[in-house]
Amino acid sequence: MSDQPNGKMSMFYLYTRYERFWHWLQAALIVCLLVTGFEVHGSFTLLGYKRAVTVHAWVGVAWLIAFAFFVFWVATTGEWKQYVPTTKKMFEVMRFYAYGIFMGWPHPCPKTPDAKHNPLQRLTYLALAAILLPFMMVTGLLYYVYNDWTGLGLGGLSLSAVALAHLIGAFAILIFLVVHIYMTTTGHTPFAHVRAMITGWEEEKADVPEDWEKRTA
């Protein structure tokens, strides 16, 4: 990060190659899972039921493997500290997104290499990675091994309940995806955040992270 005065725009390297690879891979996998999943549910016809089931199952396995690698990467590189939740400046961030952004207010938590996510993002991404995605993987695996439930001692489960839970989770991910796409347009230009996730370089207001934002070794 440059030594420009506070308030000036600064270019700094924010997203590593692996982060960008994981982001776009997960985006592609999730979109594919949503499309094939809703086709299996009967919402529309695109690939055909049997092919949609096959594609959905294989992409789900690929997602599970990719997620395991991501968890390993986060744990071994110290990047997990970027997701530690905090309530500091939470109200300011919520107020900014509620109406401050439409009034041209500066973001209360500009991105820095030590603090890639603001407090609201930290809670959202942590809930996504620690709760929603594992929930979808567990319910998806249960659905996948339905014919083996009895042998696995899961005969008491209800297929309709598992299917409903998986569907609710799918809608939750869809809502997150729509909101996430909208949020990418809230930079200083509509495509600034998308460009940063492609090149790794973010253009943001030069600022010094507060103590709670600093990612210590």
C-alpha positions as semicolon CSV with decimal commas, in nm:
position;residue;x (nm);y (nm);z (nm)
1;M;0,000;0,000;0,000
2;S;0,134;0,341;-0,091
3;D;0,204;0,631;0,145
4;Q;-0,050;0,860;-0,013
5;P;-0,241;1,093;0,218
6;N;-0,561;0,968;0,370
7;G;-0,850;1,006;0,125
8;K;-0,644;0,957;-0,195
9;M;-0,696;0,649;-0,410
10;S;-0,425;0,385;-0,383
11;M;-0,351;0,064;-0,576
12;F;-0,248;-0,235;-0,369
13;Y;-0,232;-0,611;-0,418
14;L;-0,527;-0,755;-0,228
15;Y;-0,625;-1,097;-0,364
16;T;-0,376;-1,377;-0,421
17;R;-0,396;-1,604;-0,725
18;Y;-0,538;-1,885;-0,515
19;E;-0,809;-1,659;-0,368
20;R;-0,912;-1,549;-0,716
21;F;-0,904;-1,906;-0,847
22;W;-1,113;-2,029;-0,555
23;H;-1,361;-1,742;-0,589
24;W;-1,433;-1,798;-0,957
25;L;-1,424;-2,178;-0,929
26;Q;-1,673;-2,171;-0,644
27;A;-1,892;-1,924;-0,833
28;A;-1,900;-2,155;-1,136
29;L;-1,969;-2,462;-0,923
30;I;-2,247;-2,293;-0,727
31;V;-2,419;-2,160;-1,040
32;C;-2,401;-2,507;-1,197
33;L;-2,539;-2,666;-0,881
34;L;-2,823;-2,415;-0,862
35;V;-2,920;-2,463;-1,228
36;T;-2,908;-2,843;-1,219
37;G;-3,061;-2,858;-0,871
38;F;-3,363;-2,651;-0,966
39;E;-3,403;-2,861;-1,281
40;V;-3,403;-3,177;-1,070
41;H;-3,664;-3,007;-0,853
42;G;-3,878;-2,963;-1,166
43;S;-3,853;-2,585;-1,201
44;F;-3,756;-2,604;-1,570
45;T;-3,608;-2,836;-1,830
46;L;-3,261;-2,778;-1,971
47;L;-3,040;-3,088;-1,962
48;G;-3,307;-3,343;-1,893
49;Y;-3,378;-3,496;-1,551
50;K;-3,130;-3,785;-1,559
51;R;-2,843;-3,578;-1,698
52;A;-2,917;-3,298;-1,452
53;V;-2,900;-3,547;-1,162
54;T;-2,566;-3,684;-1,285
55;V;-2,413;-3,340;-1,339
56;H;-2,544;-3,217;-1,004
57;A;-2,391;-3,514;-0,821
58;W;-2,047;-3,484;-0,983
59;V;-2,030;-3,108;-0,944
60;G;-2,133;-3,149;-0,581
61;V;-1,840;-3,385;-0,522
62;A;-1,604;-3,141;-0,698
63;W;-1,735;-2,860;-0,475
64;L;-1,676;-3,069;-0,163
65;I;-1,315;-3,139;-0,266
66;A;-1,250;-2,775;-0,359
67;F;-1,398;-2,659;-0,028
68;A;-1,169;-2,896;0,163
69;F;-0,867;-2,743;-0,012
70;F;-0,995;-2,395;0,072
71;V;-1,032;-2,481;0,441
72;F;-0,677;-2,621;0,440
73;W;-0,546;-2,305;0,271
74;V;-0,722;-2,074;0,516
75;A;-0,597;-2,272;0,815
76;T;-0,234;-2,296;0,703
77;T;-0,183;-1,943;0,570
78;G;-0,335;-1,753;0,859
79;E;-0,606;-1,609;0,635
80;W;-0,865;-1,739;0,882
81;K;-0,793;-1,419;1,077
82;Q;-0,963;-1,226;0,798
83;Y;-1,289;-1,393;0,904
84;V;-1,272;-1,335;1,279
85;P;-1,606;-1,165;1,361
86;T;-1,618;-0,827;1,531
87;T;-1,888;-0,578;1,622
88;K;-1,655;-0,280;1,591
89;K;-1,789;-0,038;1,329
90;M;-2,073;-0,281;1,258
91;F;-2,338;-0,012;1,303
92;E;-2,143;0,229;1,084
93;V;-2,119;-0,029;0,805
94;M;-2,489;-0,117;0,828
95;R;-2,582;0,252;0,821
96;F;-2,356;0,302;0,520
97;Y;-2,521;0,023;0,320
98;A;-2,871;0,124;0,433
99;Y;-2,853;0,481;0,307
100;G;-2,505;0,632;0,331
101;I;-2,394;0,468;0,007
102;F;-2,674;0,648;-0,178
103;M;-2,564;0,981;-0,031
104;G;-2,202;0,949;-0,140
105;W;-2,058;0,880;0,204
106;P;-1,709;0,724;0,218
107;H;-1,699;0,361;0,327
108;P;-1,634;0,341;0,704
109;C;-1,403;0,040;0,657
110;P;-1,194;0,073;0,339
111;K;-1,026;-0,249;0,229
112;T;-0,661;-0,309;0,317
113;P;-0,441;-0,620;0,283
114;D;-0,479;-0,668;0,660
115;A;-0,857;-0,622;0,650
116;K;-1,008;-0,744;0,325
117;H;-1,355;-0,774;0,475
118;N;-1,554;-0,523;0,676
119;P;-1,736;-0,639;0,995
120;L;-2,059;-0,720;0,809
121;Q;-1,873;-0,918;0,544
122;R;-1,682;-1,110;0,810
123;L;-2,005;-1,228;0,972
124;T;-2,164;-1,306;0,637
125;Y;-1,870;-1,501;0,494
126;L;-1,812;-1,684;0,821
127;A;-2,177;-1,790;0,836
128;L;-2,159;-1,895;0,472
129;A;-1,840;-2,100;0,507
130;A;-1,903;-2,243;0,854
131;I;-2,280;-2,301;0,845
132;L;-2,460;-2,274;0,511
133;L;-2,210;-2,448;0,281
134;P;-2,149;-2,742;0,521
135;F;-2,527;-2,766;0,568
136;M;-2,575;-2,794;0,192
137;M;-2,297;-3,051;0,163
138;V;-2,437;-3,268;0,442
139;T;-2,795;-3,259;0,313
140;G;-2,669;-3,315;-0,042
141;L;-2,464;-3,618;0,063
142;L;-2,763;-3,758;0,253
143;Y;-2,973;-3,717;-0,058
144;Y;-2,701;-3,882;-0,268
145;V;-2,672;-4,192;-0,046
146;Y;-3,046;-4,227;0,010
147;N;-3,048;-4,591;-0,103
148;D;-2,791;-4,674;0,165
149;W;-2,966;-4,506;0,458
150;T;-3,076;-4,833;0,615
151;G;-2,727;-4,981;0,605
152;L;-2,585;-4,659;0,751
153;G;-2,834;-4,662;1,036
154;L;-3,022;-4,361;0,899
155;G;-3,349;-4,536;0,829
156;G;-3,536;-4,300;1,059
157;L;-3,467;-3,998;0,839
158;S;-3,735;-3,854;0,615
159;L;-3,637;-3,807;0,251
160;S;-3,890;-3,527;0,207
161;A;-3,749;-3,344;0,511
162;V;-3,392;-3,374;0,380
163;A;-3,504;-3,260;0,034
164;L;-3,690;-2,962;0,181
165;A;-3,389;-2,863;0,394
166;H;-3,161;-2,884;0,088
167;L;-3,404;-2,673;-0,115
168;I;-3,426;-2,405;0,156
169;G;-3,047;-2,394;0,167
170;A;-3,037;-2,356;-0,212
171;F;-3,267;-2,055;-0,196
172;A;-3,048;-1,906;0,079
173;I;-2,742;-1,943;-0,145
174;L;-2,933;-1,794;-0,439
175;I;-3,027;-1,491;-0,227
176;F;-2,665;-1,451;-0,119
177;L;-2,551;-1,474;-0,482
178;V;-2,792;-1,202;-0,595
179;V;-2,692;-0,971;-0,309
180;H;-2,323;-1,047;-0,366
181;I;-2,347;-0,957;-0,735
182;Y;-2,519;-0,631;-0,646
183;M;-2,252;-0,550;-0,386
184;T;-1,979;-0,588;-0,647
185;T;-2,119;-0,281;-0,818
186;T;-2,081;-0,057;-0,511
187;G;-1,714;0,031;-0,559
188;H;-1,591;0,368;-0,682
189;T;-1,683;0,235;-1,029
190;P;-1,942;-0,037;-1,104
191;F;-1,675;-0,290;-1,207
192;A;-1,391;-0,194;-0,970
193;H;-1,446;-0,488;-0,732
194;V;-1,488;-0,735;-1,018
195;R;-1,165;-0,613;-1,178
196;A;-0,985;-0,655;-0,845
197;M;-1,102;-1,015;-0,821
198;I;-0,964;-1,075;-1,171
199;T;-0,629;-0,896;-1,143
200;G;-0,574;-0,910;-0,767
201;W;-0,517;-0,534;-0,751
202;E;-0,764;-0,318;-0,562
203;E;-0,801;0,057;-0,598
204;E;-0,925;0,195;-0,270
205;K;-0,899;0,500;-0,049
206;A;-0,559;0,498;0,115
207;D;-0,601;0,435;0,484
208;V;-0,425;0,285;0,782
209;P;-0,600;-0,017;0,937
210;E;-0,706;0,007;1,297
211;D;-0,562;-0,235;1,551
212;W;-0,860;-0,472;1,530
213;E;-0,821;-0,491;1,153
214;K;-0,453;-0,583;1,150
215;R;-0,379;-0,945;1,065
216;T;-0,093;-1,038;1,294
217;A;0,137;-1,335;1,226
